[in-house]
Amino acid sequence: MWKYPIIIVLILFVLVSIGLLLAKEDTLNTLSRKKVEYLDSDYTVSYSNDGIIKRWTIRSGKVTSTDKGYYYFWNDKNKYIQVPMNYTVIEEL
């Protein structure tokens, strides 16, 4: 009775896995940014450029990106922050 739905789920899993393996690095980065953009979670955002290092912790929040190359988010003091993508690393806690 449950044999065929499990097979369908496994086939879909394999297809998605193959798609991710064949995807370009830019595509994987875009997917990762979309996950951060749509899911509330805890993140550490680190900005580093020319010896300047800044770090923010976001609790139960989102980090939004745009086509203009910036990340936007609210920090723990309810201040709106904008940082360039090129110098920023986002880590999920």
N, C-alpha and C positions, 0 to 999 in steps of 0.2 A: 504494500500500500504506500509506504513512504519512499520506496526505492527511486522513483523517477524525480520527485522534487529535489532530493539530495544530489542526484546526478546533475540536474540543471544548475543548482547553486554552485557545484564544483566546477562545471564548465564555465560559468560566468566568472568565478574567481580566477580561473586559469587565464581567461581572456583578458581580464583587467590587469592581472600580473604581467602578462606578456606586453600589454600596451604600455604599462609603466616602465618596463625594462627597455622598451624601444623608444620611449619618449626622449626628446632632447632635454638638456639641462635647463634651458629657459622654460620649457613647458612644466617641468617638475617644480621649478621655483615659483612659477605662477600658481600652480595647484597648492603649493605650500602656503603662499600668501593668501589665497582665497580661504583656506581652512582657518587661518588666523583671523581673517576678516569677518567670517560668519559665526565662529564659535566663541562663546564666552569661556574664558579660561584664565589661568594665572600665567603671566609672561614676564620675562626680563628683557628689556630693550636696551641694547648697548650701542652707543654712538662713539666712534673713534676716528679722529681726523687731525693730522698735524700735531700730535701730542696731546690733544684735548680728548679726554675720555669722560663720558657721562653715562650714567646707568639709571634706569627707572624700573620699578616693579609695578606691574599692573595686576590687580586682584579682581578676578571675575569680570574681566573686561575684554575689549576687542582692540585690535590694531588694524586700522584701515589703510589701504594703499590706493593710489591713483595712477593714471597713465603718465602723469607729470613727473613721476619718480620720487615721491615722498610717502612716508608713513605718517599717519595721524593717530593720536590716541590721547586719552585723558589719564593723567597721572594720579597718584593717591591723594594729592592736595587739590583735586578738581581743577587742574590747570591743563589747558589744551596744548599739546606738544606736536610740533611738526619737525621731522628729521629726514634728510635725504637717504634713499635706499642704498646708495653706493657705499656708505660708511656705517651702515647699521646692521646689527645682528639681532634676531629675535629668537629667544629660547623659551620653550614651554617648561614651566616648573612642575 
